[in-house]
Amino acid sequence: MNAVVHLTGPGRPVPDLKDLLTRIALGDKDAFSRLYDVVAGPVLGLVRRVLCDPAQSEEVAQEVLLEVWRTAARYRADRGEVMPWVLTIAHRRAVDRVRSAQAAADRDRRAADASHTPAFDEVAEQVEGRLEREQVRRCMRMLTELQRESLTLAYYRGYTYPQVAEVLGVPLGTIKTRMRDGLIRLRDCLGVEA
């Protein structure tokens, strides 16, 4: 299936692309129009196969044809035919666009990764909780027996002041004073600001 396809339409001769490119190098707009008619389809087809996005394919094909207009003087007939030269430009542009899009996606991903808040660190939380509990235990050992028992009953067992007074057999006013004094000593020991 290596048939030659002429894109100039039925009955129209294929123009000499080398001659057209020579005239384009001199600024001949009519020559460019004729070259455009011949190469635009293959350029768009090639670019579309590489990019798969119709809008970007059209944009890149336009860039390719603009580059052909600008760089026509660089074409060297002794190095090859015009169509492969144009299609090489098209392929390079399409690949550059793919690489550029990939680089932008990679940049966006790296930026998102850098700004991402790290997930909850369960081990660090456990260690921190263990250290805090140990510090509270150490400070509780520094309290008087009545302060320690009163705070333990009230804060760890959920007793009310009257219940703590009843369990310990101490007047309610004494329990309130001992608990207040104990909480102040705990606050100072733990370094908590009032």
C-alpha positions, 0 to 999 in steps of 0.5 A: 500500500505505497500508492502516491497520493496527490493532494492538489485535487483531480486533474491539477499537476503537482507543483515543483516544491523546490521551485516554490520554496525558492520563491518563498525564500524571496517573499513570494506569497502566491508561492507560499499559498500553493505550497500550503495547499500541497503540504498543509494536509500531510503536516496536520495529519502527522502532527495530529498523530503525535498530539491527538488533540485537534486544537493543539494539532491545528496550532502546531501545524500553523506554527510549522507552516509559519516556520516554513515561510520564515526558514525557506531560505535555509532549505538545501535541495542537495540534502533532500526533497521539500516534503520530507523537510517540511514533515521533519519540521512538523514532527519536531514541533509536535514532539516539542509540544508533547515534551513541553506539555509533559514538562508542565504536567511534571512541574505542576505535580512537583508543585502540588507535592511540595505544597501537599500537607503531609499525612497524619503521622500516627507514630509521631502522635503516639510518641508525643502522647506518651511523652505528655502522659509521662510528664503528667505522671511525673508532675502528679508524683510531686503533689501531696497525697490529698491533691493527687487523690482528689485530682485523680478521682475528679479528672480520671474517674469523673467524680464531682467535688461532693463525690470526691469529698465523700470518697476521701472523707474530707470536707468539700471546702478542703477538697476544692482548695486542695484541687485548686492548689494541685492544679496550680502546681500541675500547671507550673510543673508542666510549663503551661501558661495561665 
